[in-house]
Amino acid sequence: MEQAQVALYIAIYGAVLATITFLWNIRLHLKDQAEIKVNVKVVDRYNGLITIQYICVELSNSGKRPITVKEISYKVGKQTHVARLSMQNDLPKELGEGQLHSVDILKDDIKDLNEIEFITAKDVRERQYRSRKYPLNQN
């Protein structure tokens, strides 16, 4: 085997190895990010005198990094509305790895729950995470 041919094989091996390493690092980077799962249901809460119905938004961080949720909104038709929370100090909320947080939304502003297409949670990086399309689960 000539010296030029050996050098060519070593160069090809190095290029393939570098490409595999580059793709592996991209995969690790994407897997390492924070990810929020949004689950929504209608719940009844008893406040001592009467029972009030709320939309309960459950936020869980399924990623490996902490993330801060700052806003919840919902989409009706082509319009997106910022949700009014039952407790004003519920957000912003930092979620660690695997942590769950529930937020109740006042449903007074929403005429028909079946018109809501999905609920969106927005983090501090302005990234949005959607719930599944519903009619909302009536629990």
C-alpha positions as CSV (number, residue, x, y, z in Angstrom):
1,M,0.0,0.0,0.0
2,E,1.3,3.4,-0.9
3,Q,1.7,6.2,1.6
4,A,-0.9,8.4,-0.2
5,Q,-3.5,5.7,0.0
6,V,-2.9,5.1,3.7
7,A,-3.3,8.9,4.3
8,L,-6.5,8.9,2.3
9,Y,-8.0,6.1,4.5
10,I,-7.0,7.9,7.6
11,A,-8.5,11.1,6.4
12,I,-11.8,9.3,5.5
13,Y,-11.8,7.6,8.9
14,G,-11.3,11.0,10.6
15,A,-14.1,12.6,8.6
16,V,-16.5,9.9,9.5
17,L,-15.6,9.9,13.1
18,A,-15.9,13.7,13.3
19,T,-19.4,13.6,11.7
20,I,-20.6,10.9,14.1
21,T,-19.3,12.9,17.1
22,F,-20.9,16.1,15.7
23,L,-24.3,14.4,15.3
24,W,-24.0,12.8,18.7
25,N,-23.4,16.2,20.4
26,I,-26.5,17.6,18.6
27,R,-28.6,14.7,19.9
28,L,-27.3,15.3,23.5
29,H,-28.0,19.0,23.2
30,L,-31.6,18.5,22.1
31,K,-32.2,15.8,24.7
32,D,-30.8,18.0,27.5
33,Q,-33.3,20.9,27.0
34,A,-36.2,21.7,29.2
35,E,-39.7,20.6,28.0
36,I,-43.0,21.4,29.5
37,K,-46.0,19.1,29.2
38,V,-49.4,20.9,29.5
39,N,-52.5,19.0,30.7
40,V,-55.8,20.7,31.1
41,K,-59.1,19.6,32.8
42,V,-62.1,21.3,34.4
43,V,-62.3,20.9,38.2
44,D,-64.7,21.9,41.0
45,R,-63.1,23.7,44.0
46,Y,-65.0,24.2,47.3
47,N,-64.1,27.5,49.0
48,G,-66.0,27.0,52.2
49,L,-69.3,28.3,51.0
50,I,-69.9,27.4,47.4
51,T,-68.3,25.2,44.8
52,I,-66.6,27.1,41.9
53,Q,-65.6,25.5,38.6
54,Y,-62.1,26.3,37.3
55,I,-59.9,25.2,34.4
56,C,-56.9,23.4,36.0
57,V,-53.7,23.6,34.0
58,E,-51.1,21.1,35.1
59,L,-47.5,21.9,34.0
60,S,-44.8,19.3,34.3
61,N,-41.1,19.7,33.3
62,S,-40.2,16.5,31.5
63,G,-36.8,17.9,30.5
64,K,-33.5,17.8,32.3
65,R,-33.1,21.6,32.8
66,P,-35.1,23.9,35.1
67,I,-37.5,26.2,33.3
68,T,-39.6,29.2,34.4
69,V,-43.2,29.5,33.2
70,K,-44.4,33.1,33.0
71,E,-47.8,33.1,31.3
72,I,-50.7,30.9,30.4
73,S,-53.0,31.7,27.5
74,Y,-55.8,30.0,25.5
75,K,-56.9,30.1,21.9
76,V,-60.5,30.6,20.8
77,G,-60.9,30.7,17.1
78,K,-58.1,32.9,15.7
79,Q,-57.7,34.9,18.8
80,T,-55.3,34.2,21.7
81,H,-56.3,35.4,25.2
82,V,-54.1,35.7,28.3
83,A,-55.7,33.6,31.0
84,R,-56.8,35.2,34.3
85,L,-55.4,33.1,37.1
86,S,-57.4,32.4,40.3
87,M,-54.3,33.1,42.4
88,Q,-52.2,36.0,41.0
89,N,-48.9,34.7,42.6
90,D,-49.1,31.3,40.8
91,L,-46.9,32.6,38.0
92,P,-44.0,33.0,37.3
93,K,-43.0,29.6,38.5
94,E,-39.7,27.8,38.1
95,L,-40.0,24.0,37.5
96,G,-37.1,21.7,38.1
97,E,-36.6,18.4,36.5
98,G,-39.7,16.3,36.9
99,Q,-41.5,18.9,38.9
100,L,-45.3,19.4,38.6
101,H,-47.3,22.6,39.2
102,S,-51.0,23.2,38.9
103,V,-52.6,26.6,38.1
104,D,-56.3,27.3,38.1
105,I,-57.8,29.6,35.5
106,L,-61.0,31.6,36.0
107,K,-63.5,30.5,33.4
108,D,-65.7,33.6,33.8
109,D,-64.3,35.1,30.6
110,I,-64.9,32.0,28.6
111,K,-68.4,31.6,27.3
112,D,-68.2,28.0,25.9
113,L,-65.4,25.6,27.0
114,N,-65.8,23.7,23.8
115,E,-64.6,26.7,21.8
116,I,-61.1,26.5,23.4
117,E,-58.7,24.9,20.9
118,F,-55.8,24.5,23.3
119,I,-54.0,26.0,26.3
120,T,-50.5,27.5,25.9
121,A,-47.8,27.9,28.5
122,K,-45.1,30.4,27.8
123,D,-41.6,30.3,29.4
124,V,-39.2,33.2,30.0
125,R,-37.5,32.5,26.7
126,E,-40.8,33.1,24.9
127,R,-41.1,29.5,23.9
128,Q,-44.6,28.2,23.9
129,Y,-45.8,24.7,24.9
130,R,-49.3,23.6,23.9
131,S,-51.8,21.2,25.4
132,R,-53.6,18.7,23.2
133,K,-56.6,19.9,21.3
134,Y,-59.7,19.5,23.4
135,P,-63.0,19.8,24.2
136,L,-61.8,20.1,27.8
137,N,-62.2,17.0,30.0
138,Q,-65.1,17.5,32.4
139,N,-63.9,15.8,35.6
